[in-house]
Amino acid sequence: MDGGHSHSSSRNSDSLVVKVAEEKQKWPVSSSQMVSHFATSGLSVAVATAITHPLDVLKVRLQMQLVGQRGPLTGMGQVAVQVLKKEGPKALYLGLMPALIRSVLYGGLRLGLYEPSKYACNLAFGSTNILLKIASGAFAGAVATALTNPVEVLKVRLQMNANQRQGGPMAEMRTIVSEEGMRALWKGVGPAMARAAALTASQLATYDETKQVLIRWTPLDEGFHLHLLSSTVAGTVSTLVTAPMDMIKTRLMLQRESKTVGNYKNGFHCAYQVMLKEGPRALYKGGFAIFARLGPQTTITFILCEELRKLAGLDAI
């Protein structure tokens, strides 16, 4: 019996070594696989963004309520009705073009850099535990946001101002640069990077870890139901973690529209001013809209990304 147990332990140990070796050999990949890797990430995020964009417009409008004041807030349903009555259905798609451009670039980088970062951690530390997954996600999100912040600034400016849509994104970009300088395109980049780092870390690490837990403890295997459950958990966790940072990021990017309040010096100053003048709950303004958007967006992104990766011959996330 001892001999059988020893043989079983040896076999398990060998299989673990093989598994670790295979994990370490997973990257680097060929150039064609690299293109497929980033393309599937960008495309899945772009599709999810297009579907949930109206909720993003409503979220921005909700976050800009009662700036510098305390008082009862208008709900998402009422804001939606007001926008439709005053500006028409097209207003719910303000800033869609910059949003799609950003989602392809930002989404491709954010999801695309996660696995190479995990691989680097595996090489450096010989492990990809939950903490290293969080670190990999945070790095991927922060880098992606730093590179794509100008498109995000352009998007929220267009979403907030219906009268700017006539000139289109390029006209608004020229206005921002001529009136506020090039640095204005990186307004809110600090909170945006913090939010993206927290979002990607919570989203990808939660999704990755939830999949492993479900595979280990339930009959579920790779497929739609596993991806649906894992992405729903990831969407809920990421909303709770990132809502305050999303709100601060929006306020900083829209300072031109909030001159009565004065200028925020940085993200911490913005958070302090918001809590002081509007109360701590103000950090979750638009929170339901964020959840209503980010929950479905996370689910659509991961399910579609997994399917596209399968079609491209890539391994599951």
C-alpha positions as CSV (number, residue, x, y, z in Angstrom):
1,M,0.0,0.0,0.0
2,D,2.9,2.4,0.9
3,G,4.5,1.6,-2.4
4,G,1.3,2.4,-4.3
5,H,0.8,5.6,-2.3
6,S,4.5,6.5,-3.0
7,H,4.0,5.8,-6.7
8,S,0.8,7.9,-6.8
9,S,2.5,10.8,-5.0
10,S,5.4,10.6,-7.4
11,R,3.0,10.6,-10.4
12,N,1.1,13.6,-9.0
13,S,4.4,15.4,-8.4
14,D,5.6,14.7,-11.9
15,S,2.3,15.9,-13.4
16,L,2.6,19.1,-11.3
17,V,6.1,19.7,-12.6
18,V,4.9,19.1,-16.2
19,K,2.0,21.5,-15.6
20,V,4.3,24.2,-14.3
21,A,6.7,23.6,-17.2
22,E,3.8,23.9,-19.7
23,E,2.7,27.1,-18.0
24,K,6.1,28.6,-18.3
25,Q,6.3,27.7,-22.0
26,K,2.9,29.3,-22.7
27,W,4.6,32.6,-23.6
28,P,6.2,34.0,-25.7
29,V,4.0,33.1,-28.7
30,S,4.4,33.6,-32.4
31,S,3.7,37.0,-34.0
32,S,0.4,35.7,-35.6
33,Q,-0.8,34.5,-32.1
34,M,0.2,37.8,-30.6
35,V,-1.9,39.7,-33.2
36,S,-4.8,37.3,-32.5
37,H,-4.4,37.7,-28.8
38,F,-4.7,41.5,-28.8
39,A,-7.3,41.6,-31.6
40,T,-9.7,39.2,-29.8
41,S,-9.3,41.3,-26.6
42,G,-9.9,44.6,-28.4
43,L,-12.9,43.3,-30.5
44,S,-14.7,41.8,-27.5
45,V,-14.4,45.0,-25.5
46,A,-15.5,47.1,-28.5
47,V,-18.7,45.0,-29.0
48,A,-19.5,45.2,-25.3
49,T,-18.9,49.0,-25.3
50,A,-21.2,49.5,-28.3
51,I,-24.0,47.6,-26.5
52,T,-23.7,49.3,-23.2
53,H,-22.7,52.8,-24.4
54,P,-26.1,54.5,-23.5
55,L,-25.6,53.5,-19.9
56,D,-22.2,55.1,-20.0
57,V,-23.7,58.4,-21.1
58,L,-26.2,58.2,-18.3
59,K,-23.5,57.4,-15.8
60,V,-21.5,60.5,-16.7
61,R,-24.7,62.7,-16.5
62,L,-25.5,61.2,-13.0
63,Q,-21.9,61.8,-11.8
64,M,-22.1,65.5,-12.7
65,Q,-25.3,66.1,-10.7
66,L,-25.3,68.8,-8.0
67,V,-21.6,69.5,-8.4
68,G,-20.4,71.1,-5.1
69,Q,-23.8,70.8,-3.5
70,R,-25.8,68.4,-1.3
71,G,-29.3,67.5,-2.1
72,P,-31.6,64.8,-3.5
73,L,-30.2,63.1,-6.6
74,T,-32.2,62.3,-9.7
75,G,-32.3,58.6,-10.5
76,M,-31.1,56.9,-13.6
77,G,-34.6,56.4,-15.0
78,Q,-35.5,60.1,-14.7
79,V,-32.2,61.2,-16.2
80,A,-32.8,58.9,-19.1
81,V,-36.3,60.4,-19.7
82,Q,-34.9,63.9,-19.5
83,V,-32.1,63.2,-22.0
84,L,-34.6,61.6,-24.4
85,K,-37.1,64.5,-24.1
86,K,-34.6,67.3,-24.4
87,E,-31.9,65.9,-26.7
88,G,-33.5,62.9,-28.4
89,P,-32.4,59.2,-28.7
90,K,-29.2,60.1,-30.5
91,A,-27.9,61.7,-27.3
92,L,-27.5,58.3,-25.7
93,Y,-24.8,57.6,-28.3
94,L,-22.8,60.8,-27.8
95,G,-19.1,60.1,-27.8
96,L,-19.6,56.6,-29.3
97,M,-16.8,56.9,-31.9
98,P,-14.1,57.9,-29.4
99,A,-15.5,55.2,-27.1
100,L,-15.1,52.5,-29.8
101,I,-11.6,53.7,-30.7
102,R,-10.6,53.7,-27.1
103,S,-12.2,50.3,-26.4
104,V,-10.2,48.6,-29.3
105,L,-6.9,50.2,-28.1
106,Y,-7.6,50.2,-24.3
107,G,-9.4,46.9,-24.3
108,G,-6.8,45.2,-26.5
109,L,-4.0,46.4,-24.2
110,R,-5.8,45.9,-20.9
111,L,-6.8,42.3,-21.6
112,G,-3.9,41.6,-23.9
113,L,-1.2,42.6,-21.4
114,Y,-2.7,40.5,-18.6
115,E,-1.3,37.1,-19.8
116,P,2.2,38.3,-20.6
117,S,2.3,40.0,-17.2
118,K,1.2,36.7,-15.6
119,Y,3.9,34.9,-17.5
120,A,6.5,37.4,-16.4
121,C,5.4,36.9,-12.7
122,N,5.6,33.1,-13.2
123,L,9.2,33.4,-14.5
124,A,10.2,35.8,-11.7
125,F,8.4,34.1,-8.8
126,G,7.6,30.6,-10.0
127,S,4.0,31.2,-9.2
128,T,0.8,32.8,-10.4
129,N,-1.2,33.1,-7.1
130,I,-4.1,35.5,-6.6
131,L,-1.8,38.4,-5.5
132,L,0.4,38.1,-8.6
133,K,-2.8,37.9,-10.7
134,I,-4.0,41.2,-9.1
135,A,-0.5,42.8,-9.7
136,S,-0.6,41.6,-13.4
137,G,-4.1,43.1,-13.9
138,A,-3.2,46.3,-12.2
139,F,-0.1,46.7,-14.4
140,A,-2.0,46.0,-17.6
141,G,-4.9,48.4,-16.7
142,A,-2.6,51.3,-15.7
143,V,-0.4,51.0,-18.8
144,A,-3.5,50.8,-21.1
145,T,-5.1,53.9,-19.6
146,A,-1.9,56.0,-19.6
147,L,-1.7,55.4,-23.4
148,T,-5.4,56.0,-24.2
149,N,-6.4,58.8,-21.8
150,P,-6.8,61.5,-24.5
151,V,-9.5,59.4,-26.2
152,E,-11.3,59.0,-22.8
153,V,-11.2,62.8,-22.2
154,L,-12.7,63.4,-25.6
155,K,-15.4,60.8,-25.0
156,V,-16.7,62.2,-21.7
157,R,-16.6,65.8,-23.1
158,L,-18.8,64.7,-26.0
159,Q,-21.1,62.7,-23.7
160,M,-21.7,65.7,-21.5
161,N,-22.3,68.3,-24.2
162,A,-25.0,67.7,-26.8
163,N,-24.2,71.0,-28.6
164,Q,-20.6,69.8,-29.3
165,R,-21.7,66.8,-31.5
166,Q,-22.1,68.9,-34.7
167,G,-18.4,69.4,-35.1
168,G,-17.6,65.8,-34.3
169,P,-14.7,64.4,-32.3
170,M,-11.9,66.0,-34.2
171,A,-13.5,69.5,-33.8
172,E,-13.8,68.9,-30.1
173,M,-10.2,67.7,-29.9
174,R,-9.0,70.9,-31.6
175,T,-11.1,73.0,-29.2
176,I,-9.6,71.2,-26.1
177,V,-6.0,71.7,-27.3
178,S,-6.5,75.3,-28.4
179,E,-8.3,76.4,-25.3
180,E,-6.7,74.3,-22.6
181,G,-3.4,73.0,-24.1
182,M,-2.1,69.5,-24.8
183,R,-1.9,68.7,-21.1
184,A,-5.8,68.8,-20.9
185,L,-5.8,65.6,-22.9
186,W,-4.3,63.9,-19.8
187,K,-6.6,65.5,-17.3
188,G,-7.7,62.9,-14.7
189,V,-5.0,60.5,-15.9
190,G,-3.9,59.7,-12.2
191,P,-7.4,58.6,-11.0
192,A,-8.0,57.0,-14.5
193,M,-4.9,54.9,-14.1
194,A,-5.8,54.0,-10.5
195,R,-9.4,53.1,-11.6
196,A,-8.1,51.0,-14.6
197,A,-5.5,49.3,-12.4
198,A,-8.2,48.5,-9.8
199,L,-10.7,47.5,-12.5
200,T,-8.4,45.2,-14.4
201,A,-7.0,43.7,-11.2
202,S,-10.4,43.1,-9.7
203,Q,-12.0,42.0,-13.0
204,L,-9.4,39.7,-14.5
205,A,-8.0,38.3,-11.2
206,T,-11.6,37.6,-10.0
207,Y,-12.6,36.1,-13.3
208,D,-9.5,34.0,-13.5
209,E,-9.7,32.8,-9.8
210,T,-13.5,32.2,-10.0
211,K,-13.1,30.0,-13.0
212,Q,-10.5,27.9,-11.2
213,V,-12.6,27.6,-8.1
214,L,-15.7,26.6,-10.1
215,I,-13.7,24.1,-12.2
216,R,-12.3,22.6,-9.0
217,W,-15.4,22.5,-6.8
218,T,-18.3,22.1,-9.3
219,P,-19.0,19.9,-12.4
220,L,-18.6,22.9,-14.7
221,D,-15.9,22.8,-17.4
222,E,-14.7,25.4,-19.9
223,G,-17.8,26.6,-21.7
224,F,-20.6,29.2,-21.7
225,H,-22.0,28.5,-18.2
226,L,-18.6,28.7,-16.6
227,H,-17.8,31.9,-18.4
228,L,-21.2,33.4,-17.6
229,L,-20.9,32.8,-13.8
230,S,-17.3,33.8,-13.6
231,S,-17.9,37.1,-15.5
232,T,-20.9,37.9,-13.4
233,V,-18.9,37.6,-10.2
234,A,-16.1,39.7,-11.8
235,G,-18.5,42.4,-12.9
236,T,-20.0,42.8,-9.4
237,V,-16.6,42.9,-7.6
238,S,-15.1,45.4,-10.1
239,T,-18.1,47.8,-9.8
240,L,-17.8,47.9,-6.0
241,V,-14.1,48.5,-6.1
242,T,-14.0,51.2,-8.9
243,A,-17.1,53.3,-8.6
244,P,-15.6,56.1,-6.5
245,M,-12.5,56.3,-8.7
246,D,-14.7,56.4,-11.8
247,M,-16.6,59.3,-10.3
248,I,-13.4,61.3,-9.4
249,K,-12.0,60.6,-12.9
250,T,-15.1,62.0,-14.6
251,R,-15.1,65.1,-12.4
252,L,-11.5,65.9,-13.2
253,M,-12.0,65.3,-17.0
254,L,-15.0,67.6,-17.0
255,Q,-13.6,70.6,-15.0
256,R,-14.3,72.9,-17.8
257,E,-18.0,72.2,-17.4
258,S,-17.8,72.8,-13.6
259,K,-16.0,76.1,-13.2
260,T,-18.4,77.3,-10.5
261,V,-16.8,74.8,-8.1
262,G,-13.2,75.8,-8.9
263,N,-10.4,73.6,-10.1
264,Y,-9.5,70.3,-8.5
265,K,-5.8,70.1,-7.9
266,N,-5.6,66.3,-8.2
267,G,-7.6,63.1,-7.5
268,F,-7.2,63.3,-3.7
269,H,-8.2,66.9,-3.6
270,C,-11.2,66.1,-5.8
271,A,-12.3,63.2,-3.5
272,Y,-11.9,65.5,-0.4
273,Q,-13.9,68.3,-2.0
274,V,-16.7,65.9,-3.1
275,M,-16.9,64.4,0.4
276,L,-16.8,67.8,2.1
277,K,-19.4,69.5,0.0
278,E,-21.6,66.7,-1.3
279,G,-21.1,64.0,1.4
280,P,-19.4,60.6,1.2
281,R,-22.3,59.0,-0.6
282,A,-21.5,61.4,-3.5
283,L,-18.5,59.2,-4.4
284,Y,-21.1,56.6,-5.5
285,K,-23.1,59.0,-7.7
286,G,-24.0,57.0,-10.8
287,G,-23.2,53.8,-8.9
288,F,-26.2,51.9,-10.2
289,A,-25.6,53.1,-13.7
290,I,-21.9,51.9,-13.4
291,F,-23.2,48.5,-12.2
292,A,-25.9,48.3,-14.9
293,R,-23.2,49.0,-17.5
294,L,-20.1,47.3,-16.1
295,G,-21.9,44.1,-15.1
296,P,-23.3,43.3,-18.6
297,Q,-20.2,44.8,-20.2
298,T,-17.9,42.4,-18.2
299,T,-20.1,39.4,-19.0
300,I,-20.3,40.2,-22.8
301,T,-16.6,41.0,-22.9
302,F,-15.4,37.7,-21.3
303,I,-17.9,35.4,-23.0
304,L,-17.2,36.9,-26.5
305,C,-13.4,37.0,-25.8
306,E,-13.4,33.3,-24.8
307,E,-15.3,32.4,-28.0
308,L,-13.1,34.5,-30.2
309,R,-10.0,33.0,-28.6
310,K,-11.4,29.5,-29.3
311,L,-11.9,30.4,-33.0
312,A,-8.4,31.9,-33.2
313,G,-6.9,28.7,-31.7
314,L,-5.8,30.4,-28.5
315,D,-6.1,28.9,-25.0
316,A,-8.9,30.1,-22.6
317,I,-8.0,33.1,-20.3
